[in-house]
Amino acid sequence: MARTPTAAELNLILIGHGLADFVVGGKITKAERDILWKLLKVVLKSSVRAAPAVATPIMQSAAFPYAAGTALGLGALQTPQGQQLLETVSDVGRRDRIELEQLMTDIEIGVGKKVKKTKTKFNSAVSKGMKAVKNSVSYGKKGVINAPKKAFKAVVGTAAKLNKAKKSGLKLPKRPKTGIQKTIYNSMIGLFR
């Protein structure tokens, strides 16, 4: 004989049920309500049909309402409609369990979450260097770069030197004295100090 759960165990079960229902957006409660209505319809139909045959034992046990209710429920479930309802309920329960497991897996894995990529210091230095080149007049008029490949090569070279020195723990390269190299160096040196 199965033991009756304690009040604390019942509370834990109810809390777990509530959390699971919240996670799936109320689908469990809706499914339970639908199943309960189907069960009530079948029980009422079959109990009306089976009333004469079952009435005498129930009347005899009218002093025990729990026994009467159990007898009515068991009698209704023995009918073909009751068996069909049990099969439907088990299918719905299986589908709900599968949906819940998929949802929990999605939550664990984090489906739909995009990992925010952080911009590296090197990429930031190249961006700042290209802005400095665009604002200067060395590779064309201000705001226009006439030789973008040459400009990009100069910017990437300077960024690579600074990045390598910073990563290896060496001194930073000397600041160029004049020209666009000095402008590029000045624009990105703040990232590597």
Secondary structure by P-SEA (a helix, b strand, c coil): cbbbbcaaaaaaaaaaaaaaaaaacaaaaaaaaaaaaaaaaaaaaaaaaacccaaaaaaaacccaaaaaaaaaaaaaacaaaaaaaaaaaaaaaaaaaaaaaaaaaaaaccccccbbbbcaaaaaaaaaaaaaaaccccccccccccaaaaaaaaaaaaaaaaaaaaacccccccccccaaaaaaaacccccc
